[in-house]
Amino acid sequence: MGKLQVVVTGASGYVAGRILPVLRERYDLTLLDVKTANREGEEVEGIQVTDLLNRDRDTYRQYFKGADAVIHSGFTRASKPEDQYWAESDNVNMAHNVYQTSLEEDVRRVVVISSNHAADYYEQLIWSDEMEWVTPDMLPLSDNFYGWAKAAYELLGFAYAAGKIGKGKRLENVQLRIGGPRETDMSRAAATDLKRMHRGLGAYLSVRDQAQLTIKSIETEHIEDSNGVPFQIFYGVSGNTHNFWSIANARRVIGYEPEDNSQVKFAKEISEVLKKANESYPVE
Amino acid sequence: MPKPKVVLTGATGYMAGRMRSELQDRYELTMLDVKSTDPDGNAIPGIHEVDLLNRDRDQYREYFRGADAVIHSGFKGTVDSMHTDFWKEVDNVTMCFNVYQTCVEEHVRRLVMMSSNHAADYYERLIWSDRLTFATPEMIPLSDNFYGWGKISYEALGFVFATGQMNDGKKLENVQIRIGAPRESVADGITSSNLKSMHRNLGAYLSARDQVQLVVKSIETPKIEDENGIPFQIFYGISGNTHRFWTIENAGRIIGYEPEDDSAIKFADKINEVTGDAQKNYE
């Protein structure tokens, strides 16, 4: 059997860059972006330059033709603060163009790189001890335009999965709400702010867990919800003891088995912080 | 006490038309629209013609200045293209952003948004196939079409504005009203061969006076904060129908909505005809 054909948008970006070597090995990749260099200025091999914000889908349709799956990690950002809403509105439009082109070109599945910010309002409640846990089936609430756009394009994904837009043809899609995809959060941890440390550890997503989550989101045969709609929202975090977003559905639906746990991976750094906190622990 | 100053957008439209005269009695009303005639072609006096899709908010800012509340019922589109044109719905979301942002900048305290039950219309597929009995505004909003998606997006944008986070902490209080079936024709065409369709129509019914009450109370109730202190609410806009399948419990609790109409009584004659017919075949 030949390799699956997979399109990666935003291919020169940071999140895609973390798993590009793994994806290159596993799939026949088509890489798309508006630029060919990554944020360090290094050229990324094999990028086709195309602008997915263009409403004329014929300018990039060819890259989607024949693909088995699309990983959409492309996005745009505002050049000045007062334009933030318009840039986020463009991100929703870009996701639409990717969904619609995928539908038209018979791509079976789209994996969208979304963000925990789709429901980031709940963190205000969590870190003020009014709530403990967030699951993907809660109403997505955000207090900012960035998070709003994630919620808007996730739920647009549902509309495409439900099949009415495609006149019965369903576009299967998985929304990955990426947590903290970096190794550096512990460097800012301090005994004076243990909640912040908890946050960093709970949100952590390792490179190999990101790769596993993405690959299983592409390759798992059935991703239908309980009503038969091929749509899922998964939190993109490792198997952290400190998790405060649920990955139970990712484990159940696609068999996600994270290999990393920030509590073990950063045990030494954590123990230093906790020892320090222990020094000022109230004694009875 | 002087009348509150209220801006009504989409003022020549059908939804606005069902409450315009009551609002004019009660408020000092500023009416905005892109045209000055109603759907039947009648001229509506007092309309300021302005395009709220313009990203240059200085074009219409003056009408919002000094207002106590805004009722946004402006929208773009025709019934024909209602569920199929994504870019039109993007424009509708854009228009809402312009209204929200102008309200914040001009210190308008409260915004009442005409949304639609279509923000969560996917659940009706489950309801009418007996997999769900009731939908509530706390459920994740799911729609299978672009029209519903547009509602979802601008309701969620309303929450962002209610937190104040994007505007230096300045909160824009807002209420999203998911209008059901705002028409007297809900019992027309119902038959004993499709009782679920009758149930749907009767459950979704919203009378004109209940619409007025819901909008007026959404404007005038001093406190609309949710349990976490965010001044944001989503209410279903339906009468007190025995056949309802969307909850109006939160509207009763938060703004004291007490619907005067119930489609089961209002359309009793027609219902009796249909159920009597159905009874003949009852085993």
Interface residues (C-beta under 8 A of the other chain):
Chain A: R55 Q84 Y85 W86 S89 V92 N93 H96 Q100 Y121 Q124 L125 E130 D137 M138 L139 P140 L141 S142 D143 N144 F145 G147 W148 A151 A152 L155 L156 F158 A159 A162 G163 K164 I165 N227
Chain B: R55 H83 T84 F86 W87 V90 V93 T94 F97 Q101 Y122 R125 L126 R131 E138 M139 I140 P141 L142 S143 D144 N145 F146 G148 W149 I152 S153 A156 L157 F159 V160 T163 G164 Q165 M166 N228
